Amino acid sequence: MSTPPRWSVLIPTYECAGYLRQTLASVLAQDPGPAAMQIEVVDDHSTGDDPAAVVNELGAGRVGFFRQPDNVGHVANFNTCIARARGELVHILHGDDAVEPGFYAAMERGFTDPAIGAAFCRQRIMNEHGRMIGVSRVERETPGVLDRWIETIGAGQRLQTPSMVVRRTVYDHLGGFDPRLSYCEDWEMWVRIAAHYPVWYEPEPLAVYRMHTASSSGQKMRTGENIRDLRRGVEINRAHLPPDRADEISRQAMVNIGLGALSRARHAFKRADHRTGLVQVREAFNTSRSPRVIARAAKLGALWVGRYAWRRRKPG
């Protein structure tokens, strides 16, 4: 029996071949060779583009390709990635995201202790045009294990999938992504892992998460399904939280979800997408009526009314 590679980089795709070149190039630039790293694209039966052609163009036989015989949805496709992983460390890298130079070397340092179940880094946020528009918050100033991480991650999503690496044995123990969720399945997984294993953190922003309106996340924002799914996630996550803190952490999670919905509403209003903005405001109030949410909504309402009135007075 052949020795398994240290790394499995699984790249789930669906109708994102236009971004896949950047994703693959960022991995191949750090490729330690097939004995140490499995690289494979797992496509969810795309019909509008051709990810296999991109793999053949850039991979030159180095990158594997698997196409689902039917469209199974992104959560099932992520679980296919886990099932196909042969390495000790599993990195699920969406086909429209990327990694910065040094990502794999930094993450490797996080697994020197065999007790560590997962490791992640900060991530940069990129828009659909490739421009960097933000960076995630700092969890600690130096690399190391996060203290009381279950309480922090239980109160709200703080990282994106491209920044996370998980031991294959952890997935074997805990199972795959929860099919009951369609937007925050990653958050639930990070909470589940934190309930059972220490999690290591690298403060350098070495992963890149792309935000674009055509993504499944963007589509769910327009309908409010993103917030409804987050509320489902809170209830599922409750079982993983410390029993004496579960109610408090869950309440804080609902407040954070409401505030997040209002932040998304503000960005939608700024780009004149009033329908999405109003949907997110509605879901914010359906999630939490805390003083913080009400105050943020009032401020947002005043801003929106002021901008609308100014545009009505503007000549032409």
One Martini backbone bead per residue (centre of mass of N, CA, C, O) as a GRO file, in nm:
protein
  316
    1MET     BB    1   0.096   0.037   0.023
    2SER     BB    2   0.074   0.356  -0.017
    3THR     BB    3   0.171   0.654   0.084
    4PRO     BB    4   0.025   0.911   0.205
    5PRO     BB    5  -0.021   1.221   0.183
    6ARG     BB    6  -0.012   1.507   0.358
    7TRP     BB    7  -0.186   1.641   0.128
    8SER     BB    8  -0.524   1.778   0.057
    9VAL     BB    9  -0.644   1.947  -0.235
   10LEU     BB   10  -0.976   2.054  -0.259
   11ILE     BB   11  -1.175   2.169  -0.553
   12PRO     BB   12  -1.468   2.313  -0.560
   13THR     BB   13  -1.710   2.330  -0.834
   14TYR     BB   14  -1.938   2.589  -0.996
   15GLU     BB   15  -1.943   2.794  -1.240
   16CYS     BB   16  -1.592   2.891  -1.211
   17ALA     BB   17  -1.366   2.888  -1.442
   18GLY     BB   18  -1.277   3.193  -1.446
   19TYR     BB   19  -1.127   3.148  -1.146
   20LEU     BB   20  -0.954   2.876  -1.148
   21ARG     BB   21  -0.675   2.969  -1.237
   22GLN     BB   22  -0.600   3.121  -0.978
   23THR     BB   23  -0.633   2.889  -0.784
   24LEU     BB   24  -0.431   2.687  -0.910
   25ALA     BB   25  -0.181   2.872  -0.921
   26SER     BB   26  -0.160   2.910  -0.607
   27VAL     BB   27  -0.095   2.607  -0.557
   28LEU     BB   28   0.133   2.534  -0.766
   29ALA     BB   29   0.342   2.741  -0.641
   30GLN     BB   30   0.341   2.519  -0.368
   31ASP     BB   31   0.429   2.250  -0.486
   32PRO     BB   32   0.579   1.943  -0.349
   33GLY     BB   33   0.432   1.712  -0.483
   34PRO     BB   34   0.262   1.408  -0.517
   35ALA     BB   35   0.373   1.274  -0.249
   36ALA     BB   36   0.263   1.538  -0.066
   37MET     BB   37   0.024   1.626  -0.289
   38GLN     BB   38  -0.310   1.651  -0.338
   39ILE     BB   39  -0.479   1.752  -0.646
   40GLU     BB   40  -0.836   1.837  -0.676
   41VAL     BB   41  -1.115   1.857  -0.882
   42VAL     BB   42  -1.469   1.911  -0.783
   43ASP     BB   43  -1.745   1.881  -0.986
   44ASP     BB   44  -2.099   1.998  -0.998
   45HIS     BB   45  -2.201   1.970  -1.292
   46SER     BB   46  -2.117   2.160  -1.505
   47THR     BB   47  -2.266   2.357  -1.800
   48GLY     BB   48  -2.145   2.670  -1.845
   49ASP     BB   49  -1.860   2.529  -1.823
   50ASP     BB   50  -1.488   2.424  -1.827
   51PRO     BB   51  -1.289   2.292  -1.591
   52ALA     BB   52  -1.127   2.070  -1.739
   53ALA     BB   53  -0.969   2.264  -1.926
   54VAL     BB   54  -0.817   2.408  -1.699
   55VAL     BB   55  -0.678   2.161  -1.584
   56ASN     BB   56  -0.528   2.084  -1.848
   57GLU     BB   57  -0.375   2.355  -1.879
   58LEU     BB   58  -0.238   2.366  -1.574
   59GLY     BB   59  -0.185   2.063  -1.474
   60ALA     BB   60  -0.047   1.851  -1.663
   61GLY     BB   61  -0.138   1.584  -1.476
   62ARG     BB   62  -0.133   1.693  -1.170
   63VAL     BB   63  -0.445   1.737  -1.179
   64GLY     BB   64  -0.731   1.634  -1.070
   65PHE     BB   65  -1.059   1.498  -1.191
   66PHE     BB   66  -1.407   1.542  -1.082
   67ARG     BB   67  -1.739   1.449  -1.190
   68GLN     BB   68  -2.046   1.479  -1.135
   69PRO     BB   69  -2.318   1.310  -1.267
   70ASP     BB   70  -2.466   1.516  -1.079
   71ASN     BB   71  -2.630   1.757  -0.920
   72VAL     BB   72  -2.577   1.793  -0.550
   73GLY     BB   73  -2.455   2.026  -0.429
   74HIS     BB   74  -2.232   2.185  -0.221
   75VAL     BB   75  -2.235   2.003   0.030
   76ALA     BB   76  -2.199   1.729  -0.113
   77ASN     BB   77  -1.937   1.817  -0.255
   78PHE     BB   78  -1.769   1.853  -0.001
   79ASN     BB   79  -1.803   1.553   0.090
   80THR     BB   80  -1.658   1.443  -0.155
   81CYS     BB   81  -1.388   1.566  -0.090
   82ILE     BB   82  -1.341   1.411   0.169
   83ALA     BB   83  -1.366   1.122   0.046
   84ARG     BB   84  -1.112   1.185  -0.167
   85ALA     BB   85  -0.919   1.215   0.051
   86ARG     BB   86  -0.563   1.104   0.122
   87GLY     BB   87  -0.470   1.291   0.332
   88GLU     BB   88  -0.394   1.427   0.645
   89LEU     BB   89  -0.448   1.714   0.513
   90VAL     BB   90  -0.736   1.926   0.467
   91HIS     BB   91  -0.809   2.137   0.176
   92ILE     BB   92  -1.077   2.352   0.110
   93LEU     BB   93  -1.088   2.512  -0.218
   94HIS     BB   94  -1.245   2.720  -0.375
   95GLY     BB   95  -1.280   2.795  -0.726
   96ASP     BB   96  -1.274   3.134  -0.627
   97ASP     BB   97  -1.019   3.104  -0.467
   98ALA     BB   98  -0.714   3.149  -0.255
   99VAL     BB   99  -0.355   3.153  -0.209
  100GLU     BB  100  -0.082   3.247  -0.049
  101PRO     BB  101   0.227   3.268  -0.002
  102GLY     BB  102   0.291   3.022   0.257
  103PHE     BB  103   0.043   2.862   0.354
  104TYR     BB  104   0.141   2.561   0.389
  105ALA     BB  105   0.380   2.617   0.577
  106ALA     BB  106   0.213   2.749   0.805
  107MET     BB  107   0.008   2.517   0.854
  108GLU     BB  108   0.211   2.298   0.927
  109ARG     BB  109   0.290   2.429   1.206
  110GLY     BB  110   0.001   2.361   1.339
  111PHE     BB  111   0.078   2.020   1.340
  112THR     BB  112   0.297   1.938   1.559
  113ASP     BB  113   0.053   1.880   1.729
  114PRO     BB  114  -0.152   1.596   1.748
  115ALA     BB  115  -0.406   1.747   1.889
  116ILE     BB  116  -0.458   1.906   1.651
  117GLY     BB  117  -0.743   1.953   1.435
  118ALA     BB  118  -0.697   2.265   1.346
  119ALA     BB  119  -0.622   2.530   1.097
  120PHE     BB  120  -0.591   2.896   1.074
  121CYS     BB  121  -0.630   3.204   0.898
  122ARG     BB  122  -0.628   3.477   0.769
  123GLN     BB  123  -0.831   3.684   0.538
  124ARG     BB  124  -0.883   3.795   0.234
  125ILE     BB  125  -1.084   4.024   0.044
  126MET     BB  126  -1.243   3.967  -0.275
  127ASN     BB  127  -1.353   4.060  -0.567
  128GLU     BB  128  -1.467   3.992  -0.890
  129HIS     BB  129  -1.200   4.178  -0.997
  130GLY     BB  130  -0.947   4.128  -0.779
  131ARG     BB  131  -1.000   4.321  -0.542
  132MET     BB  132  -0.901   4.431  -0.242
  133ILE     BB  133  -1.145   4.494   0.046
  134GLY     BB  134  -1.018   4.309   0.285
  135VAL     BB  135  -0.988   4.188   0.635
  136SER     BB  136  -0.965   3.996   0.885
  137ARG     BB  137  -0.953   3.950   1.197
  138VAL     BB  138  -0.779   3.933   1.496
  139GLU     BB  139  -0.731   3.673   1.736
  140ARG     BB  140  -0.408   3.682   1.744
  141GLU     BB  141  -0.071   3.794   1.729
  142THR     BB  142   0.017   3.494   1.748
  143PRO     BB  143   0.095   3.191   1.700
  144GLY     BB  144  -0.169   2.955   1.801
  145VAL     BB  145  -0.371   2.858   2.039
  146LEU     BB  146  -0.707   2.894   2.107
  147ASP     BB  147  -0.887   3.035   2.350
  148ARG     BB  148  -1.205   2.959   2.387
  149TRP     BB  149  -1.316   2.906   2.088
  150ILE     BB  150  -1.607   2.799   2.118
  151GLU     BB  151  -1.724   3.075   2.216
  152THR     BB  152  -1.648   3.245   1.971
  153ILE     BB  153  -1.760   3.070   1.729
  154GLY     BB  154  -2.050   3.036   1.852
  155ALA     BB  155  -2.116   3.362   1.811
  156GLY     BB  156  -1.969   3.343   1.515
  157GLN     BB  157  -1.858   3.396   1.215
  158ARG     BB  158  -1.474   3.426   1.137
  159LEU     BB  159  -1.447   3.238   0.874
  160GLN     BB  160  -1.315   3.090   0.582
  161THR     BB  161  -1.255   2.805   0.415
  162PRO     BB  162  -0.962   2.871   0.281
  163SER     BB  163  -0.828   2.904   0.587
  164MET     BB  164  -0.884   2.590   0.635
  165VAL     BB  165  -0.746   2.308   0.821
  166VAL     BB  166  -0.794   1.944   0.834
  167ARG     BB  167  -0.795   1.660   0.971
  168ARG     BB  168  -0.891   1.360   0.858
  169THR     BB  169  -0.961   1.231   1.141
  170VAL     BB  170  -1.178   1.441   1.210
  171TYR     BB  171  -1.377   1.375   0.989
  172ASP     BB  172  -1.403   1.077   1.069
  173HIS     BB  173  -1.523   1.145   1.353
  174LEU     BB  174  -1.751   1.388   1.277
  175GLY     BB  175  -1.787   1.429   0.987
  176GLY     BB  176  -1.955   1.611   0.776
  177PHE     BB  177  -2.145   1.822   0.634
  178ASP     BB  178  -2.451   1.967   0.695
  179PRO     BB  179  -2.747   1.917   0.502
  180ARG     BB  180  -2.940   2.127   0.660
  181LEU     BB  181  -2.742   2.324   0.529
  182SER     BB  182  -2.673   2.617   0.283
  183TYR     BB  183  -2.467   2.855   0.423
  184CYS     BB  184  -2.349   2.749   0.736
  185GLU     BB  185  -2.184   2.474   0.726
  186ASP     BB  186  -1.905   2.578   0.814
  187TRP     BB  187  -1.967   2.688   1.092
  188GLU     BB  188  -2.065   2.424   1.215
  189MET     BB  189  -1.796   2.277   1.177
  190TRP     BB  190  -1.618   2.466   1.352
  191VAL     BB  191  -1.776   2.414   1.610
  192ARG     BB  192  -1.743   2.108   1.623
  193ILE     BB  193  -1.437   2.108   1.638
  194ALA     BB  194  -1.406   2.297   1.892
  195ALA     BB  195  -1.553   2.085   2.087
  196HIS     BB  196  -1.295   1.855   2.039
  197TYR     BB  197  -1.056   2.063   1.950
  198PRO     BB  198  -0.781   2.213   1.895
  199VAL     BB  199  -0.703   2.546   1.764
  200TRP     BB  200  -0.507   2.694   1.520
  201TYR     BB  201  -0.323   3.014   1.460
  202GLU     BB  202  -0.272   3.254   1.186
  203PRO     BB  203  -0.226   3.606   1.143
  204GLU     BB  204  -0.170   3.575   0.859
  205PRO     BB  205  -0.287   3.664   0.534
  206LEU     BB  206  -0.314   3.350   0.330
  207ALA     BB  207  -0.607   3.395   0.234
  208VAL     BB  208  -0.870   3.398  -0.032
  209TYR     BB  209  -1.186   3.564  -0.051
  210ARG     BB  210  -1.462   3.564  -0.268
  211MET     BB  211  -1.680   3.827  -0.368
  212HIS     BB  212  -2.002   3.766  -0.537
  213THR     BB  213  -2.319   3.792  -0.679
  214ALA     BB  214  -2.311   3.497  -0.833
  215SER     BB  215  -2.311   3.354  -0.592
  216SER     BB  216  -2.475   3.166  -0.365
  217SER     BB  217  -2.458   3.381  -0.143
  218GLY     BB  218  -2.576   3.617  -0.309
  219GLN     BB  219  -2.852   3.482  -0.362
  220LYS     BB  220  -2.936   3.448  -0.058
  221MET     BB  221  -2.943   3.753   0.008
  222ARG     BB  222  -3.188   3.826  -0.180
  223THR     BB  223  -3.390   3.626   0.006
  224GLY     BB  224  -3.272   3.559   0.316
  225GLU     BB  225  -3.147   3.267   0.354
  226ASN     BB  226  -2.892   3.331   0.511
  227ILE     BB  227  -3.036   3.403   0.782
  228ARG     BB  228  -3.211   3.154   0.819
  229ASP     BB  229  -2.967   2.958   0.828
  230LEU     BB  230  -2.828   3.081   1.073
  231ARG     BB  231  -3.057   3.013   1.268
  232ARG     BB  232  -3.028   2.711   1.234
  233GLY     BB  233  -2.733   2.702   1.328
  234VAL     BB  234  -2.778   2.782   1.621
  235GLU     BB  235  -2.943   2.529   1.699
  236ILE     BB  236  -2.727   2.320   1.623
  237ASN     BB  237  -2.485   2.440   1.794
  238ARG     BB  238  -2.588   2.410   2.087
  239ALA     BB  239  -2.490   2.106   2.128
  240HIS     BB  240  -2.167   2.209   2.128
  241LEU     BB  241  -2.194   2.368   2.377
  242PRO     BB  242  -2.158   2.477   2.673
  243PRO     BB  243  -2.412   2.430   2.887
  244ASP     BB  244  -2.362   2.698   3.073
  245ARG     BB  245  -2.341   2.885   2.775
  246ALA     BB  246  -2.549   2.838   2.545
  247ASP     BB  247  -2.756   3.068   2.575
  248GLU     BB  248  -2.563   3.309   2.561
  249ILE     BB  249  -2.424   3.241   2.290
  250SER     BB  250  -2.686   3.228   2.121
  251ARG     BB  251  -2.776   3.517   2.167
  252GLN     BB  252  -2.523   3.647   2.046
  253ALA     BB  253  -2.554   3.522   1.768
  254MET     BB  254  -2.821   3.669   1.698
  255VAL     BB  255  -2.709   3.951   1.713
  256ASN     BB  256  -2.485   3.914   1.501
  257ILE     BB  257  -2.676   3.844   1.269
  258GLY     BB  258  -2.833   4.108   1.270
  259LEU     BB  259  -2.587   4.292   1.220
  260GLY     BB  260  -2.502   4.153   0.956
  261ALA     BB  261  -2.759   4.219   0.798
  262LEU     BB  262  -2.723   4.530   0.815
  263SER     BB  263  -2.455   4.539   0.669
  264ARG     BB  264  -2.564   4.420   0.404
  265ALA     BB  265  -2.773   4.641   0.360
  266ARG     BB  266  -2.580   4.878   0.331
  267HIS     BB  267  -2.433   4.767   0.079
  268ALA     BB  268  -2.686   4.748  -0.097
  269PHE     BB  269  -2.765   5.048  -0.091
  270LYS     BB  270  -2.497   5.158  -0.214
  271ARG     BB  271  -2.573   4.977  -0.491
  272ALA     BB  272  -2.895   5.003  -0.530
  273ASP     BB  273  -3.005   4.734  -0.367
  274HIS     BB  274  -3.302   4.754  -0.217
  275ARG     BB  275  -3.419   4.472  -0.195
  276THR     BB  276  -3.191   4.340  -0.036
  277GLY     BB  277  -3.185   4.540   0.195
  278LEU     BB  278  -3.479   4.488   0.299
  279VAL     BB  279  -3.446   4.188   0.351
  280GLN     BB  280  -3.219   4.217   0.566
  281VAL     BB  281  -3.380   4.387   0.764
  282ARG     BB  282  -3.605   4.187   0.816
  283GLU     BB  283  -3.414   3.956   0.921
  284ALA     BB  284  -3.299   4.107   1.158
  285PHE     BB  285  -3.576   4.127   1.315
  286ASN     BB  286  -3.624   3.811   1.311
  287THR     BB  287  -3.365   3.762   1.501
  288SER     BB  288  -3.340   4.062   1.650
  289ARG     BB  289  -3.435   4.303   1.938
  290SER     BB  290  -3.199   4.440   2.017
  291PRO     BB  291  -3.060   4.738   2.089
  292ARG     BB  292  -2.837   4.717   1.873
  293VAL     BB  293  -3.018   4.656   1.631
  294ILE     BB  294  -3.207   4.899   1.652
  295ALA     BB  295  -2.989   5.119   1.635
  296ARG     BB  296  -2.871   5.031   1.360
  297ALA     BB  297  -3.137   5.056   1.200
  298ALA     BB  298  -3.185   5.357   1.249
  299LYS     BB  299  -2.927   5.454   1.116
  300LEU     BB  300  -2.980   5.325   0.842
  301GLY     BB  301  -3.252   5.467   0.784
  302ALA     BB  302  -3.142   5.756   0.785
  303LEU     BB  303  -2.940   5.715   0.557
  304TRP     BB  304  -3.138   5.622   0.337
  305VAL     BB  305  -3.327   5.867   0.338
  306GLY     BB  306  -3.111   6.080   0.279
  307ARG     BB  307  -3.019   5.965   0.003
  308TYR     BB  308  -3.294   5.965  -0.134
  309ALA     BB  309  -3.349   6.269  -0.109
  310TRP     BB  310  -3.096   6.366  -0.259
  311ARG     BB  311  -3.164   6.228  -0.531
  312ARG     BB  312  -3.436   6.377  -0.577
  313ARG     BB  313  -3.287   6.675  -0.584
  314LYS     BB  314  -3.112   6.603  -0.805
  315PRO     BB  315  -3.019   6.703  -1.091
  316GLY     BB  316  -3.130   6.491  -1.358
   0.00000   0.00000   0.00000
